[in-house]
Amino acid sequence: MLGKRRPGAHHGRLLWREPLVWIGSAATVLEPGEPVPLVQYPMPSITRQLAVECLERAGLEWRAACQTSSLTGLRAAAAAGLGVTLHARSLVPADLVELDGLPEPGDIEFMLLARESTEGPAAALERFVLDRVRR
């Protein structure tokens, strides 16, 4: 499984670490004093937890503007201007932009979780993923 984890967690094999960024449509305007509209995955979601914790640490109110269980839905809702979301910087889609004015969300780690095996399809897939990440 290729997944995300909080920085410093020890489950899985670390593949890479990168900054999270707040993204939305180019027309997104966040009104001062108004709750930040979040486009988010349902719980449990590491990215959702990090977004909420970041805003609450900064003393900012937030509201659930949209909840979706798919990456496509998350991106579509942000592109439609329903709200903002956290996303790994290297994976920001072309139709969304990094937004200023929100607190620094920190980093996310991508990891590979695999069975201890040196043969078979799962091991071949693990080698393939590790080779691509190294490139």
Biotite code that builds the C-alpha atoms (Angstrom):
import biotite.structure as struc

atoms = struc.array([
    struc.Atom([0.000, 0.000, 0.000], chain_id="A", res_id=1, res_name="MET", atom_name="CA", element="C"),
    struc.Atom([1.235, 3.453, -0.874], chain_id="A", res_id=2, res_name="LEU", atom_name="CA", element="C"),
    struc.Atom([-0.006, 5.883, 1.739], chain_id="A", res_id=3, res_name="GLY", atom_name="CA", element="C"),
    struc.Atom([0.585, 8.993, 3.827], chain_id="A", res_id=4, res_name="LYS", atom_name="CA", element="C"),
    struc.Atom([1.685, 9.330, 7.411], chain_id="A", res_id=5, res_name="ARG", atom_name="CA", element="C"),
    struc.Atom([2.457, 12.094, 9.872], chain_id="A", res_id=6, res_name="ARG", atom_name="CA", element="C"),
    struc.Atom([6.084, 13.196, 9.938], chain_id="A", res_id=7, res_name="PRO", atom_name="CA", element="C"),
    struc.Atom([8.039, 11.127, 12.418], chain_id="A", res_id=8, res_name="GLY", atom_name="CA", element="C"),
    struc.Atom([5.674, 8.123, 12.339], chain_id="A", res_id=9, res_name="ALA", atom_name="CA", element="C"),
    struc.Atom([7.451, 4.812, 11.986], chain_id="A", res_id=10, res_name="HIS", atom_name="CA", element="C"),
    struc.Atom([4.988, 2.513, 10.234], chain_id="A", res_id=11, res_name="HIS", atom_name="CA", element="C"),
    struc.Atom([5.803, 1.616, 6.665], chain_id="A", res_id=12, res_name="GLY", atom_name="CA", element="C"),
    struc.Atom([8.897, 2.444, 4.669], chain_id="A", res_id=13, res_name="ARG", atom_name="CA", element="C"),
    struc.Atom([9.505, 6.166, 4.139], chain_id="A", res_id=14, res_name="LEU", atom_name="CA", element="C"),
    struc.Atom([9.527, 7.030, 0.435], chain_id="A", res_id=15, res_name="LEU", atom_name="CA", element="C"),
    struc.Atom([9.634, 10.827, 0.554], chain_id="A", res_id=16, res_name="TRP", atom_name="CA", element="C"),
    struc.Atom([8.634, 13.832, 2.618], chain_id="A", res_id=17, res_name="ARG", atom_name="CA", element="C"),
    struc.Atom([7.308, 17.098, 1.262], chain_id="A", res_id=18, res_name="GLU", atom_name="CA", element="C"),
    struc.Atom([5.443, 20.254, 2.257], chain_id="A", res_id=19, res_name="PRO", atom_name="CA", element="C"),
    struc.Atom([1.688, 20.436, 2.395], chain_id="A", res_id=20, res_name="LEU", atom_name="CA", element="C"),
    struc.Atom([0.125, 23.516, 0.830], chain_id="A", res_id=21, res_name="VAL", atom_name="CA", element="C"),
    struc.Atom([-3.320, 25.092, 0.970], chain_id="A", res_id=22, res_name="TRP", atom_name="CA", element="C"),
    struc.Atom([-4.956, 24.982, -2.467], chain_id="A", res_id=23, res_name="ILE", atom_name="CA", element="C"),
    struc.Atom([-8.123, 26.240, -4.095], chain_id="A", res_id=24, res_name="GLY", atom_name="CA", element="C"),
    struc.Atom([-9.322, 27.850, -7.293], chain_id="A", res_id=25, res_name="SER", atom_name="CA", element="C"),
    struc.Atom([-7.563, 30.984, -8.525], chain_id="A", res_id=26, res_name="ALA", atom_name="CA", element="C"),
    struc.Atom([-10.755, 32.898, -7.670], chain_id="A", res_id=27, res_name="ALA", atom_name="CA", element="C"),
    struc.Atom([-10.799, 31.758, -4.022], chain_id="A", res_id=28, res_name="THR", atom_name="CA", element="C"),
    struc.Atom([-11.168, 34.645, -1.575], chain_id="A", res_id=29, res_name="VAL", atom_name="CA", element="C"),
    struc.Atom([-11.063, 33.961, 2.147], chain_id="A", res_id=30, res_name="LEU", atom_name="CA", element="C"),
    struc.Atom([-12.942, 36.592, 4.107], chain_id="A", res_id=31, res_name="GLU", atom_name="CA", element="C"),
    struc.Atom([-11.175, 37.776, 7.283], chain_id="A", res_id=32, res_name="PRO", atom_name="CA", element="C"),
    struc.Atom([-13.088, 36.766, 10.397], chain_id="A", res_id=33, res_name="GLY", atom_name="CA", element="C"),
    struc.Atom([-15.154, 34.151, 8.542], chain_id="A", res_id=34, res_name="GLU", atom_name="CA", element="C"),
    struc.Atom([-14.618, 30.398, 9.107], chain_id="A", res_id=35, res_name="PRO", atom_name="CA", element="C"),
    struc.Atom([-12.253, 28.802, 6.593], chain_id="A", res_id=36, res_name="VAL", atom_name="CA", element="C"),
    struc.Atom([-14.327, 26.600, 4.242], chain_id="A", res_id=37, res_name="PRO", atom_name="CA", element="C"),
    struc.Atom([-12.676, 23.167, 4.140], chain_id="A", res_id=38, res_name="LEU", atom_name="CA", element="C"),
    struc.Atom([-13.030, 20.644, 1.364], chain_id="A", res_id=39, res_name="VAL", atom_name="CA", element="C"),
    struc.Atom([-12.056, 17.401, 3.048], chain_id="A", res_id=40, res_name="GLN", atom_name="CA", element="C"),
    struc.Atom([-12.046, 13.637, 3.172], chain_id="A", res_id=41, res_name="TYR", atom_name="CA", element="C"),
    struc.Atom([-14.190, 11.912, 5.801], chain_id="A", res_id=42, res_name="PRO", atom_name="CA", element="C"),
    struc.Atom([-12.499, 10.692, 8.982], chain_id="A", res_id=43, res_name="MET", atom_name="CA", element="C"),
    struc.Atom([-10.113, 9.064, 9.393], chain_id="A", res_id=44, res_name="PRO", atom_name="CA", element="C"),
    struc.Atom([-7.897, 11.163, 7.133], chain_id="A", res_id=45, res_name="SER", atom_name="CA", element="C"),
    struc.Atom([-4.393, 12.286, 8.001], chain_id="A", res_id=46, res_name="ILE", atom_name="CA", element="C"),
    struc.Atom([-4.633, 15.301, 5.709], chain_id="A", res_id=47, res_name="THR", atom_name="CA", element="C"),
    struc.Atom([-7.975, 16.345, 7.207], chain_id="A", res_id=48, res_name="ARG", atom_name="CA", element="C"),
    struc.Atom([-6.613, 15.986, 10.743], chain_id="A", res_id=49, res_name="GLN", atom_name="CA", element="C"),
    struc.Atom([-3.532, 18.068, 9.874], chain_id="A", res_id=50, res_name="LEU", atom_name="CA", element="C"),
    struc.Atom([-5.698, 20.793, 8.265], chain_id="A", res_id=51, res_name="ALA", atom_name="CA", element="C"),
    struc.Atom([-7.992, 21.072, 11.290], chain_id="A", res_id=52, res_name="VAL", atom_name="CA", element="C"),
    struc.Atom([-5.093, 21.003, 13.770], chain_id="A", res_id=53, res_name="GLU", atom_name="CA", element="C"),
    struc.Atom([-3.227, 23.683, 11.794], chain_id="A", res_id=54, res_name="CYS", atom_name="CA", element="C"),
    struc.Atom([-6.219, 26.036, 11.695], chain_id="A", res_id=55, res_name="LEU", atom_name="CA", element="C"),
    struc.Atom([-7.105, 25.486, 15.346], chain_id="A", res_id=56, res_name="GLU", atom_name="CA", element="C"),
    struc.Atom([-3.475, 26.081, 16.467], chain_id="A", res_id=57, res_name="ARG", atom_name="CA", element="C"),
    struc.Atom([-3.652, 29.409, 14.623], chain_id="A", res_id=58, res_name="ALA", atom_name="CA", element="C"),
    struc.Atom([-6.934, 30.266, 16.352], chain_id="A", res_id=59, res_name="GLY", atom_name="CA", element="C"),
    struc.Atom([-8.913, 30.166, 13.104], chain_id="A", res_id=60, res_name="LEU", atom_name="CA", element="C"),
    struc.Atom([-12.441, 28.859, 12.854], chain_id="A", res_id=61, res_name="GLU", atom_name="CA", element="C"),
    struc.Atom([-13.305, 26.466, 10.039], chain_id="A", res_id=62, res_name="TRP", atom_name="CA", element="C"),
    struc.Atom([-16.389, 24.867, 8.569], chain_id="A", res_id=63, res_name="ARG", atom_name="CA", element="C"),
    struc.Atom([-16.956, 21.744, 6.505], chain_id="A", res_id=64, res_name="ALA", atom_name="CA", element="C"),
    struc.Atom([-17.794, 23.117, 3.052], chain_id="A", res_id=65, res_name="ALA", atom_name="CA", element="C"),
    struc.Atom([-17.659, 19.759, 1.294], chain_id="A", res_id=66, res_name="CYS", atom_name="CA", element="C"),
    struc.Atom([-16.805, 16.192, 2.232], chain_id="A", res_id=67, res_name="GLN", atom_name="CA", element="C"),
    struc.Atom([-15.905, 13.561, -0.335], chain_id="A", res_id=68, res_name="THR", atom_name="CA", element="C"),
    struc.Atom([-14.228, 10.170, -0.250], chain_id="A", res_id=69, res_name="SER", atom_name="CA", element="C"),
    struc.Atom([-12.487, 10.557, -3.617], chain_id="A", res_id=70, res_name="SER", atom_name="CA", element="C"),
    struc.Atom([-9.483, 12.582, -4.741], chain_id="A", res_id=71, res_name="LEU", atom_name="CA", element="C"),
    struc.Atom([-11.383, 13.538, -7.892], chain_id="A", res_id=72, res_name="THR", atom_name="CA", element="C"),
    struc.Atom([-14.250, 14.909, -5.790], chain_id="A", res_id=73, res_name="GLY", atom_name="CA", element="C"),
    struc.Atom([-11.852, 16.804, -3.536], chain_id="A", res_id=74, res_name="LEU", atom_name="CA", element="C"),
    struc.Atom([-10.170, 18.468, -6.495], chain_id="A", res_id=75, res_name="ARG", atom_name="CA", element="C"),
    struc.Atom([-13.458, 19.207, -8.268], chain_id="A", res_id=76, res_name="ALA", atom_name="CA", element="C"),
    struc.Atom([-14.955, 20.842, -5.166], chain_id="A", res_id=77, res_name="ALA", atom_name="CA", element="C"),
    struc.Atom([-11.850, 23.009, -4.666], chain_id="A", res_id=78, res_name="ALA", atom_name="CA", element="C"),
    struc.Atom([-11.804, 23.951, -8.374], chain_id="A", res_id=79, res_name="ALA", atom_name="CA", element="C"),
    struc.Atom([-15.491, 24.915, -8.172], chain_id="A", res_id=80, res_name="ALA", atom_name="CA", element="C"),
    struc.Atom([-14.640, 27.369, -5.404], chain_id="A", res_id=81, res_name="GLY", atom_name="CA", element="C"),
    struc.Atom([-16.434, 25.541, -2.582], chain_id="A", res_id=82, res_name="LEU", atom_name="CA", element="C"),
    struc.Atom([-13.434, 25.829, -0.289], chain_id="A", res_id=83, res_name="GLY", atom_name="CA", element="C"),
    struc.Atom([-9.795, 25.057, 0.323], chain_id="A", res_id=84, res_name="VAL", atom_name="CA", element="C"),
    struc.Atom([-7.913, 21.855, 1.028], chain_id="A", res_id=85, res_name="THR", atom_name="CA", element="C"),
    struc.Atom([-4.440, 20.646, 1.921], chain_id="A", res_id=86, res_name="LEU", atom_name="CA", element="C"),
    struc.Atom([-2.423, 18.920, -0.757], chain_id="A", res_id=87, res_name="HIS", atom_name="CA", element="C"),
    struc.Atom([1.138, 17.715, -1.233], chain_id="A", res_id=88, res_name="ALA", atom_name="CA", element="C"),
    struc.Atom([2.988, 20.447, -3.123], chain_id="A", res_id=89, res_name="ARG", atom_name="CA", element="C"),
    struc.Atom([4.335, 18.188, -5.900], chain_id="A", res_id=90, res_name="SER", atom_name="CA", element="C"),
    struc.Atom([0.850, 16.824, -6.626], chain_id="A", res_id=91, res_name="LEU", atom_name="CA", element="C"),
    struc.Atom([-1.108, 20.090, -7.008], chain_id="A", res_id=92, res_name="VAL", atom_name="CA", element="C"),
    struc.Atom([-3.249, 19.768, -10.161], chain_id="A", res_id=93, res_name="PRO", atom_name="CA", element="C"),
    struc.Atom([-2.930, 22.372, -12.919], chain_id="A", res_id=94, res_name="ALA", atom_name="CA", element="C"),
    struc.Atom([-6.426, 23.804, -12.349], chain_id="A", res_id=95, res_name="ASP", atom_name="CA", element="C"),
    struc.Atom([-5.727, 24.665, -8.682], chain_id="A", res_id=96, res_name="LEU", atom_name="CA", element="C"),
    struc.Atom([-3.315, 27.123, -7.092], chain_id="A", res_id=97, res_name="VAL", atom_name="CA", element="C"),
    struc.Atom([-1.425, 27.457, -3.830], chain_id="A", res_id=98, res_name="GLU", atom_name="CA", element="C"),
    struc.Atom([-3.146, 29.963, -1.561], chain_id="A", res_id=99, res_name="LEU", atom_name="CA", element="C"),
    struc.Atom([-1.532, 32.523, 0.719], chain_id="A", res_id=100, res_name="ASP", atom_name="CA", element="C"),
    struc.Atom([-2.848, 33.860, 3.995], chain_id="A", res_id=101, res_name="GLY", atom_name="CA", element="C"),
    struc.Atom([-3.348, 30.585, 5.858], chain_id="A", res_id=102, res_name="LEU", atom_name="CA", element="C"),
    struc.Atom([-1.024, 29.129, 8.499], chain_id="A", res_id=103, res_name="PRO", atom_name="CA", element="C"),
    struc.Atom([1.906, 26.946, 7.463], chain_id="A", res_id=104, res_name="GLU", atom_name="CA", element="C"),
    struc.Atom([0.608, 23.351, 7.492], chain_id="A", res_id=105, res_name="PRO", atom_name="CA", element="C"),
    struc.Atom([3.951, 21.531, 7.695], chain_id="A", res_id=106, res_name="GLY", atom_name="CA", element="C"),
    struc.Atom([4.989, 18.363, 5.896], chain_id="A", res_id=107, res_name="ASP", atom_name="CA", element="C"),
    struc.Atom([3.531, 14.986, 5.017], chain_id="A", res_id=108, res_name="ILE", atom_name="CA", element="C"),
    struc.Atom([5.398, 11.723, 4.500], chain_id="A", res_id=109, res_name="GLU", atom_name="CA", element="C"),
    struc.Atom([4.613, 9.172, 1.827], chain_id="A", res_id=110, res_name="PHE", atom_name="CA", element="C"),
    struc.Atom([5.290, 5.589, 2.765], chain_id="A", res_id=111, res_name="MET", atom_name="CA", element="C"),
    struc.Atom([5.096, 2.085, 1.431], chain_id="A", res_id=112, res_name="LEU", atom_name="CA", element="C"),
    struc.Atom([3.515, -0.559, 3.609], chain_id="A", res_id=113, res_name="LEU", atom_name="CA", element="C"),
    struc.Atom([4.241, -4.084, 2.396], chain_id="A", res_id=114, res_name="ALA", atom_name="CA", element="C"),
    struc.Atom([4.469, -7.608, 3.681], chain_id="A", res_id=115, res_name="ARG", atom_name="CA", element="C"),
    struc.Atom([7.888, -9.013, 4.419], chain_id="A", res_id=116, res_name="GLU", atom_name="CA", element="C"),
    struc.Atom([8.396, -10.965, 1.196], chain_id="A", res_id=117, res_name="SER", atom_name="CA", element="C"),
    struc.Atom([11.213, -11.313, -1.285], chain_id="A", res_id=118, res_name="THR", atom_name="CA", element="C"),
    struc.Atom([9.243, -13.007, -4.068], chain_id="A", res_id=119, res_name="GLU", atom_name="CA", element="C"),
    struc.Atom([5.956, -12.893, -5.878], chain_id="A", res_id=120, res_name="GLY", atom_name="CA", element="C"),
    struc.Atom([3.821, -10.092, -7.331], chain_id="A", res_id=121, res_name="PRO", atom_name="CA", element="C"),
    struc.Atom([3.769, -7.981, -4.140], chain_id="A", res_id=122, res_name="ALA", atom_name="CA", element="C"),
    struc.Atom([7.570, -7.985, -3.930], chain_id="A", res_id=123, res_name="ALA", atom_name="CA", element="C"),
    struc.Atom([7.839, -7.101, -7.633], chain_id="A", res_id=124, res_name="ALA", atom_name="CA", element="C"),
    struc.Atom([5.436, -4.191, -7.142], chain_id="A", res_id=125, res_name="LEU", atom_name="CA", element="C"),
    struc.Atom([7.438, -2.982, -4.124], chain_id="A", res_id=126, res_name="GLU", atom_name="CA", element="C"),
    struc.Atom([10.673, -3.025, -6.170], chain_id="A", res_id=127, res_name="ARG", atom_name="CA", element="C"),
    struc.Atom([8.931, -1.139, -8.991], chain_id="A", res_id=128, res_name="PHE", atom_name="CA", element="C"),
    struc.Atom([7.644, 1.586, -6.632], chain_id="A", res_id=129, res_name="VAL", atom_name="CA", element="C"),
    struc.Atom([11.023, 1.968, -4.901], chain_id="A", res_id=130, res_name="LEU", atom_name="CA", element="C"),
    struc.Atom([12.785, 2.221, -8.270], chain_id="A", res_id=131, res_name="ASP", atom_name="CA", element="C"),
    struc.Atom([10.402, 4.962, -9.461], chain_id="A", res_id=132, res_name="ARG", atom_name="CA", element="C"),
    struc.Atom([10.750, 6.946, -6.231], chain_id="A", res_id=133, res_name="VAL", atom_name="CA", element="C"),
    struc.Atom([14.557, 6.858, -6.466], chain_id="A", res_id=134, res_name="ARG", atom_name="CA", element="C"),
    struc.Atom([14.372, 8.352, -9.961], chain_id="A", res_id=135, res_name="ARG", atom_name="CA", element="C"),
])
